[in-house]
Amino acid sequence: MPSFDDVYAAHYADLTVQLYAYFGDRQDAHDVVQEAFYRALVRWSSVSRYDDPVAWIRRVAWNLAVSRWRRARTALSFLGRQPRVEPQSAGPGPERVALVAALGTLPDTQRRAMVLHYMADMPVAEIADREGVAVGTVKSWLHRGRAALAARLDVTDHSGGE
């Protein structure tokens, strides 16, 4: 029964050359042959008793190579069906940039309350529960946040509510 080290030393280079000819890429060939030898090593107690353990390793290497080739072919096929030019978006307008910048100047509690209430459509009571504060505190944060944003954005607060 040959040792794993003997089989590896005697056949690694030959298998790598075979797979290199198939792939056309030396690194892919090394990767596949290494993986095949690794799989043989973890099963060496049974693989070593085969009539030809190298044939088993070669078959595993070729199966891995074919699988890798198929995955690459599928990926290339998918990429070939994708639009050649990615759609362009205009990006955020000046109003949105100004709003985000103004939100960034608010204290954390006011900013969170404003974002959760106006952008995430979360009710005041739910924000209060989430933040662990009274409903009146959230209303105060929202009022102060609206006032601060109105001053920074040069608008008047017409909401009058929560």
Contacts in CASP RR format, 6 or more apart in sequence:
PFRMAT RR
TARGET T0000
AUTHOR 0000-0000-0000
METHOD contacts of the structure
MODEL  1
MPSFDDVYAAHYADLTVQLYAYFGDRQDAHDVVQEAFYRALVRWSSVSRY
DDPVAWIRRVAWNLAVSRWRRARTALSFLGRQPRVEPQSAGPGPERVALV
AALGTLPDTQRRAMVLHYMADMPVAEIADREGVAVGTVKSWLHRGRAALA
ARLDVTDHSGGE
1 48 0 8 1.000
1 49 0 8 1.000
2 48 0 8 1.000
2 53 0 8 1.000
3 48 0 8 1.000
4 40 0 8 1.000
4 41 0 8 1.000
4 44 0 8 1.000
4 48 0 8 1.000
7 40 0 8 1.000
7 53 0 8 1.000
7 54 0 8 1.000
7 57 0 8 1.000
8 37 0 8 1.000
11 54 0 8 1.000
11 57 0 8 1.000
12 33 0 8 1.000
12 37 0 8 1.000
15 33 0 8 1.000
15 36 0 8 1.000
15 57 0 8 1.000
15 58 0 8 1.000
15 61 0 8 1.000
16 26 0 8 1.000
16 29 0 8 1.000
16 30 0 8 1.000
16 33 0 8 1.000
17 29 0 8 1.000
18 29 0 8 1.000
18 58 0 8 1.000
19 28 0 8 1.000
19 29 0 8 1.000
19 32 0 8 1.000
19 33 0 8 1.000
19 61 0 8 1.000
19 62 0 8 1.000
19 65 0 8 1.000
20 26 0 8 1.000
20 29 0 8 1.000
22 29 0 8 1.000
22 62 0 8 1.000
22 65 0 8 1.000
22 69 0 8 1.000
23 29 0 8 1.000
23 32 0 8 1.000
23 65 0 8 1.000
23 68 0 8 1.000
23 69 0 8 1.000
28 65 0 8 1.000
28 68 0 8 1.000
29 65 0 8 1.000
32 61 0 8 1.000
32 64 0 8 1.000
32 65 0 8 1.000
32 68 0 8 1.000
33 61 0 8 1.000
35 60 0 8 1.000
35 61 0 8 1.000
35 64 0 8 1.000
36 57 0 8 1.000
36 58 0 8 1.000
36 60 0 8 1.000
36 61 0 8 1.000
36 64 0 8 1.000
37 57 0 8 1.000
39 60 0 8 1.000
40 47 0 8 1.000
40 53 0 8 1.000
40 56 0 8 1.000
40 57 0 8 1.000
40 60 0 8 1.000
47 53 0 8 1.000
47 56 0 8 1.000
47 57 0 8 1.000
50 56 0 8 1.000
92 100 0 8 1.000
98 153 0 8 1.000
99 149 0 8 1.000
99 153 0 8 1.000
102 148 0 8 1.000
102 149 0 8 1.000
102 152 0 8 1.000
102 153 0 8 1.000
103 111 0 8 1.000
103 114 0 8 1.000
103 115 0 8 1.000
103 149 0 8 1.000
104 111 0 8 1.000
105 148 0 8 1.000
105 152 0 8 1.000
106 114 0 8 1.000
106 145 0 8 1.000
106 148 0 8 1.000
106 149 0 8 1.000
109 131 0 8 1.000
109 141 0 8 1.000
110 141 0 8 1.000
110 142 0 8 1.000
110 144 0 8 1.000
110 145 0 8 1.000
110 148 0 8 1.000
112 127 0 8 1.000
112 131 0 8 1.000
113 127 0 8 1.000
113 131 0 8 1.000
113 138 0 8 1.000
113 141 0 8 1.000
113 142 0 8 1.000
113 145 0 8 1.000
114 141 0 8 1.000
114 142 0 8 1.000
114 145 0 8 1.000
114 146 0 8 1.000
114 149 0 8 1.000
116 122 0 8 1.000
116 127 0 8 1.000
116 130 0 8 1.000
117 123 0 8 1.000
117 124 0 8 1.000
117 127 0 8 1.000
117 138 0 8 1.000
117 142 0 8 1.000
117 162 0 8 1.000
122 130 0 8 1.000
124 135 0 8 1.000
124 136 0 8 1.000
124 138 0 8 1.000
124 139 0 8 1.000
124 142 0 8 1.000
124 162 0 8 1.000
125 135 0 8 1.000
127 138 0 8 1.000
128 134 0 8 1.000
128 135 0 8 1.000
128 136 0 8 1.000
128 137 0 8 1.000
128 138 0 8 1.000
131 137 0 8 1.000
131 138 0 8 1.000
139 162 0 8 1.000
142 162 0 8 1.000
146 157 0 8 1.000
146 159 0 8 1.000
147 157 0 8 1.000
149 155 0 8 1.000
150 156 0 8 1.000
150 157 0 8 1.000
END
